[in-house]
Amino acid sequence: MESKTLFNEETEPPGSLTGAIGLENHPQKSFSRFNPLYNHSTRTPHADRPVILGRPVRMASPFKDSPKSRDFRKRFFPEITYAVWHDWRWQLRNRIGDAHTLARIIRLSENERHAMIHHAKHLPVAITPYYASLLDENDVFQPLRRTVVPVNDECIRTHGEADDPLGEEHDSPTPGIVHRYPDRVLFLVTGFCSTYCRYCTRSRMVGGRGKHRFDIDQWEKGIAYIASNPNVRDVLLSGGDPLTLADEKLAWLLARLRKIHHVEIIRIGTKVPVVMPQRITPGLVHTLRRYHPLLMSIHVTHPDELTPEMSQACIRLADAGIPLGSQTVLLAGINDNIETMKRLVRGLLRIRVKPYYLYQCDPIPGSSHFRTPVAKGLEIIRGLHGHTTGYAVPTYAIDAPGGGGKIPLLPEYVVGRDGGDLLLNNYQGKSYRYPDCNC
Ligand code: SF4
């Protein structure tokens, strides 16, 4: 079922009643009765029909479960129906964020438990029930588990780490806007994510941290800045995760940006299709496709995230004509080997997502256990080039500390010159010559 436009998005601001249904504004406890993992003793007669602001929530459209998440739902949320499980608002309301609740799902190690209780204030813990269904109950080294469950290493600060390693605040002419490159801006529209990644570059400002407010005043200032800079032809919406905003808020923002003639393309950076694929409803897709050309960069970390649910979400977006690219952070012990990365990039292409960037992990405080040597990234790229289609090979880049921007890195394929010939090594390490006629 397509969503109806509930109001005039060009005139009504997102702080209005209709715009206010974005669940980021509602505390989790208001829905705790729908989460069997929390203490509750009563059920309403219609426990599978949650109500927000006095109105029944429209149920999600059919979305196929994977056997893994179905078994998980039956085991840990036995009272929750298929329809409620697939309602993204239910997923948001019931995010797991404390050690007691998480310990009922996975066997927390002492290290994890201690970190959750004592250090999570540095970056909150939040895991959607869907993403929790992908975590290994016993293996503390499981890649997906390591990306969302904190450990004490997050408290170790090492040389070169900084709260704002990319110097974004320095390039911010108005709160929420980062203007670093000549023709494009980063527009940070929310500090909220459905699931928090432990290596988040913007851990200084997501999850209610930092000085940013992300309210209508800040949005208006950001829009005014973009409108007054005719060289800005490309706007990247990020945060936090823009797809946690309600459809109406997103539509309002996109409509305002589309009215600026020099804005040619709009991009959205998101992890939602990975951690809460239920959010990719027909209504959202209908909203997004009205603002083409619109592109999306999806933050994917590991091939185990490429579930049937995530695939359906990506295919819905691709069918709406949205070009999809992936952004992956290279993480020690998680995806830092050629075989894992090969499985990831090939799997992404199968669901119509072009592997776009592989980022060296940014040196945020407490990230040393996640960072790999740059040589590891180069080894992975060498293991992909020529061994799989070029469509599947992302650009490996370091976002230069201090605000230098993205710097692409390539293994050495040019090994020298011999007179007018360029000496090259191919993907198998064999040597070749190219007559470089301009020398
Ligand atoms: S989804 Fe993005 S913004 Fe949110 S915690 Fe993860 S890396 Fe940070």
Residues whose N, C-alpha, C, O or C-beta is under 5 A from the ligand:
A	BS01	SF4	C193 T195 Y196 C197 C200 T201 G239 G240 K271
